[in-house]
Amino acid sequence: MHPVEQHYLDLTRRRFFGTCAQSVSGAVGALALSSLLRAAAERPVPSIDGGGGGGGTGVHFTPRAKRVIYLHMEGAPSQIDLFDYKPELRRRFNQDLPDSIRQGQRLTGMTSGQSRFPVAPSMFRFKRYANNQDGAWVSELMPHTGSIARDLCFIHSMHTEAINHEPGITFFQTGSQQPGRPSFGSWISYGLGSASANLPTFVVLISQGFGNMQALSARFWGCGFLPSEHQGCRLRAGAEPVLFLRDPPGVDRADRRAMLDLVGELNRREMERSLDPEVRARIAQHEMAYRMQMSVPELADISGEDEATLEMYGPEVREPGSFASNCLLARRLAERGVRFIQLYMRGWDAHNNLPGEIRLQSAAVDQPQAALVKDLKRRGLLDDTLVIWAGEFGRTVYSQGDLTETNYGRDHHPRCFTIWMAGGGIKPGVSIGRTDEYSYNIVENPIDVHDLHATLLHLLGLDHERLIFRHEGRDFRLTDVFGKVRRELLA
C-alpha cells in the first residue's frame, strides 16, 4: 500500500474509534465508511499528497512550459467582431438565420422568444497580418494583437457544453459545469508544486471592464477537494494587495516570527495527533504569508521598470487594477517563479450596444496583452510560458433584439468561438479550425475544453490521465474521463 494511503487510512481508524465511543449508530456508519475507504485504498495511485511543502506530484515527462498566464475575458467576447472574419455576411444583413444553419440548437431564455433571428454582420473592418500561413485576419479593434500574429496560435473551432456564464466559466476553469471541482491553476499547483519560495504558486488578478459584468466567484480559482494550499491567491488593486499582510502597530518582524514559531509548534503537535492534512496546509500558509510581507510590496513596486517598458503596456499601466497594470504584474510574477497566473477581464457580456462596449473593452486589453507577449519574448520567457486568451463561449451571428447598421447585440453561443495561445511549446503563427460562413457551426477540426486542458497539461509535462486525486472513493482528474492531446497545436 502507498505510504500516503496508509497515512489517510490511519486517520480513518482514529475517527472510527472516536465515533464508536459516541453512539452505536455512529459506529455502524463509521464502520461502513472505513470499509469503503479501505477498499478504495487498495488501488495504488501516483500520489494523493498534492505538493505539500511545495513538492508537487512531479512531471511525467520533459515539459515544454514551466508556467501559465491565463487571460480570461469574462462575459464571452464576440469572435465575429474580433477574429473570425466573415465578409460575406455583409450581403446577408438583417436576413433571417437559415434553419439549416441553426439546426434547432438550443437558445438562451434571452432570445428564445424572438420571432426572427436577423443576421448581424460585424461593422468593423478586418486586416490581414503576416503569420506562418497565409495571414491572420484580425479586427481593427485589435491592431496591437494583430502585430504579434506570428507568435499566436488562433483556434477558431473551440466549442463548449455550457450556454450560460456561471457554468461556462466553471467548465473552462475546472473541467466540470458543477461547482466543487479544483480549478485549473490548483491542478497545476498540485502537479508541479511551487517554483517560488516567497510567492504563492497560483495568483489571481482581476480588472473591471466597461460592459455588463457577470458575477465573479472565488470558487473559479478554488482548490475544490485538493489540499487548501493549492487554491489561488487573489491580489487586490491598491496599496494593500493582500489584506492583513502588514504587521499591526506595535508588532515588529521579530515579534511576528516568534508568534509564528509558537503557533507552528502547536500546529505540528496537532498534526501528529490528528493526522489532518489541513493542519499541515495551515502551517505552510502561515509561513508563506510571512515571506509575502517582503515579496508582495517588492512585486507591486514598478518604479524600477524602464520608461520604454511602461510605454509598451500603455497609458493605464500605472493604474493599479487596470488590465495594463495586471499584465505587467503577470510578467513580474512569471519572472519570480509563480506557476499559474490568472487574469480576469470583466465586462464582455454584450447583449445590446455591442459596438460601443466592445470598442472600450478592446481598447483596454489590446495593447497590454500584446505587450505582455512581446515583453516575455524579449526576456527569454515566452519559450517556457504558456499564454492563453479565452472567454467561456462565443457570440451569436444573429442580433439579440433590434438590429441597425450601427448597433446590435449578440447572445451566448457555445457552438464555436475563437481563442488564441502563445509560447510554451504552442505552434506559432497558425490558425487552427474553421467555422461555417455564419460563424455558427464548426466545419473543420473541432476542439473542446477537455482537449484544450489535456494539451496544456501535456505541455507542462503532465499526463492528464495520470494527474489524479482520490476523493470519496473515486479518482478525479481535470479532464474527467475525456480529453486528448491535440498534436496539431504543438510546435
C-alpha positions, 0 to 999 in steps of 0.5 A: 500500500502507498505510504500516503494511503496508509497515512489517510487510512490511519486517520480513518481508524482514529475517527472510527474509534472516536465515533464508536465511543459516541453512539452505536449508530455512529459506529455502524456508519463509521464502520461502513465508511472505513470499509469503503475507504479501505477498499478504495485504498487498495488501488495504488495511485501516483500520489494523493499528497498534492505538493505539500511543502511545495513538492508537487506530484512531479512531471511525467515527462520533459515539459515544454512550459514551466508556467501559465498566464491565463487571460480570461475575458469574462462575459464571452467576447464576440469572435465575429467582431474580433477574429473570425472574419466573415465578409460575406455576411455583409450581403446577408444583413438583417436576413433571417438565420437559415434553419439549416444553419441553426439546426434547432440548437438550443437558445438562451431564455434571452432570445428564445422568444424572438420571432426572427433571428436577423443576421448581424454582420460585424461593422468593423473592418478586418486586416490581414497580418503576416503569420506562418500561413497565409495571414491572420485576419484580425479586427481593427479593434485589435491592431496591437494583437494583430502585430504579434500574429506570428507568435499566436496560435488562433483556434477558431473551432473551440466549442463548449457544453455550457450556454450560460456564464456561471457554468461556462466559466466553471467548465473552462476553469475546472473541467466540470459545469458543477461547482466543487471541482479544483480549478485549473491553476490548483491542478497545476499547483498540485502537479508541479508544486511551487517554483517560488519560495516567497510567492504563492504558486497560483495568483489571481488578478482581476480588472473591471471592464466597461460592459455588463459584468457577470458575477465573479466567484472565488470558487473559479480559482478554488482548490475544490477537494485538493489540499487548501494550499493549492487554491489561488491567491487573489491580489487586490488593486491598491496599496494593500494587495493582500489584506492583513499582510502588514504587521499591526502597530506595535508588532515588529518582524521579530515579534511576528516570527516568534508568534509564528514559531509558537503557533507552528509548534502547536500546529505540528503537535496537532498534526501528529495527533490528528493526522489532518492534512489541513493542519499541515496546509495551515502551517505552510500558509502561515509561513508563506504569508510571512515571506509575502510581507517582503515579496508582495510590496517588492512585486507591486513596486514598478518604479524600477521598470524602464520608461520604454517598458511602461510605454509598451503596456500603455497609458493605464499601466500605472493604474493599479487594477487596470488590465495594463497594470495586471499584465505587467504584474503577470510578467513580474510574477512569471519572472519570480517563479509563480506557476499559474497566473490568472487574469480576469477581464470583466465586462464582455457580456454584450447583449445590446450596444455591442459596438460601443462596449466592445470598442472600450473593452478592446481598447483596454486589453489590446495593447497590454496583452500584446505587450505582455507577449512581446515583453516575455519574448524579449526576456527569454520567457515566452519559450517556457510560458504558456499564454492563453486568451479565452472567454467561456463561449462565443457570440451569436451571428444573429442580433439579440433584439433590434438590429441597425447598421450601427448597433446590435447585440449578440447572445451566448453561443457555445457552438464555436468561438475563437481563442488564441495561445502563445509560447510554451511549446504552442505552434506559432503563427497558425490558425487552427479550425474553421467555422461555417460562413455564419460563424455558427457551426464548426466545419473543420477540426473541432476542439473542446475544453477537455482537449484544450486542458489535456494539451496544456497539461501535456505541455507542462509535462503532465499526463492528464490521465495520470494527474489524479486525486482520490476523493470519496472513493473515486479518482478525479482528474481535470479532464474527467474521463475525456480529453486528448492531446491535440498534436496539431497545436504543438510546435 
